Amino acid sequence: MSRTRTSDVLVIGGGIIGLVTAWRAAQRGFATAVVDPEPGGGAAQVAAGMLAAVTELHYGEQTLLGLNLASARRYPDFAAELTELTGHDLGYRRCGTLAVALDADDRAHLRELHALQQQSGLESQWLSGRECRRLEPMLAPGVRGGLRVDGDHQIDPRRLAGALVAACEREGVVFHRAWAERLTVVADRAAGVVTADGTGLGAGQVVLAGGSLSGRLAGVPEDVLPPVRPVKGQVVRLTMPRRHGPFLSRTVRAVVRGSHVYLVPRESGELVIGATSEELGWDTTVTAGGVYELLRDAHELVPGITELPLTETRAGLRPGSPDNAPLLGPTGLEGLLLATGHYRNGVLLTPVTGDSMAHVLATGELPEEARPFTPKRFSTATALTEQPA
Ligand code: GLY
């Protein structure tokens, strides 16, 4: 092994979650390093960037809703700070979202979502099909009704990743452009990593933020390894015409035959259509079937998409966790913390994750809003001691 270089905090993984953790840690005065062969890459290169705390609400996920809303509230200041620091335009667009129904089943599903949103104190407004089409004239005539959610916005995740790399550089974060191959453990404490080229990187605290790869790092004790799995999402990108009036002025989404489809229009003219959800391990092949289903479902919502140039197809891997919520903070191994498992909400949860991780690195304690997301909720020993008598 070649010589060891040390930092206070070493972040494994330079996706948006690792980068925001490194940036916020460096702002707190920690000498911080990130190890990743391609910082700014990962799932953010594929994600649509919906900030959809309200429209992506699911039964049984009310605890996660609290964290999602906390992060959504921070987005305006977070985006402004990042843009001011780096000069990068993040494509942050406070455009709102319209979730629509195409048939009686979809409509019943959306009515239930509306009821759940109201029980949870969230703002959303039921619209008739005609009202939906008045808002978005490109919608299909068959739209039967919808939910207008003015608080669910969007950001361009590629721009966000680029800005976070720049922010880290500004704060003096050191980038090691290599794969982390093995966690180093010394005297029952995480002490750094060895990279694929045999370089040893030492650190006072190590944050594992490797997205869907987080459960695979060699050297991490079995009982501490995060239960994170890859969930494939295929996405297509089209280009909207620049002509009088927008093609779509807000995110439009629906459940079509049980599958979620969304269309996210950017100010740049890009239209992102996503996403499949497939449990296929590490496969990131773009398939004819995946693209067909996305375009078929999107076409049912907005028939005019068939006229648009198809500019990109891509697949990425969401880091799924057993309860669809992230794993944040200390593990059972001293010196090893996690920031992973963000599943469908990585872009939305970026601001609150950065703040929570910087707080726990500095104090040893997660802030109140992040406590339910301790990785220890999946440890057998903790689960047994917390059983009610
Ligand atoms: N949050 C959108 C997705 O994961 O597809």
Residues whose N, C-alpha, C, O or C-beta is under 5 A from the ligand:
A	BS01	LIG	A275 R344
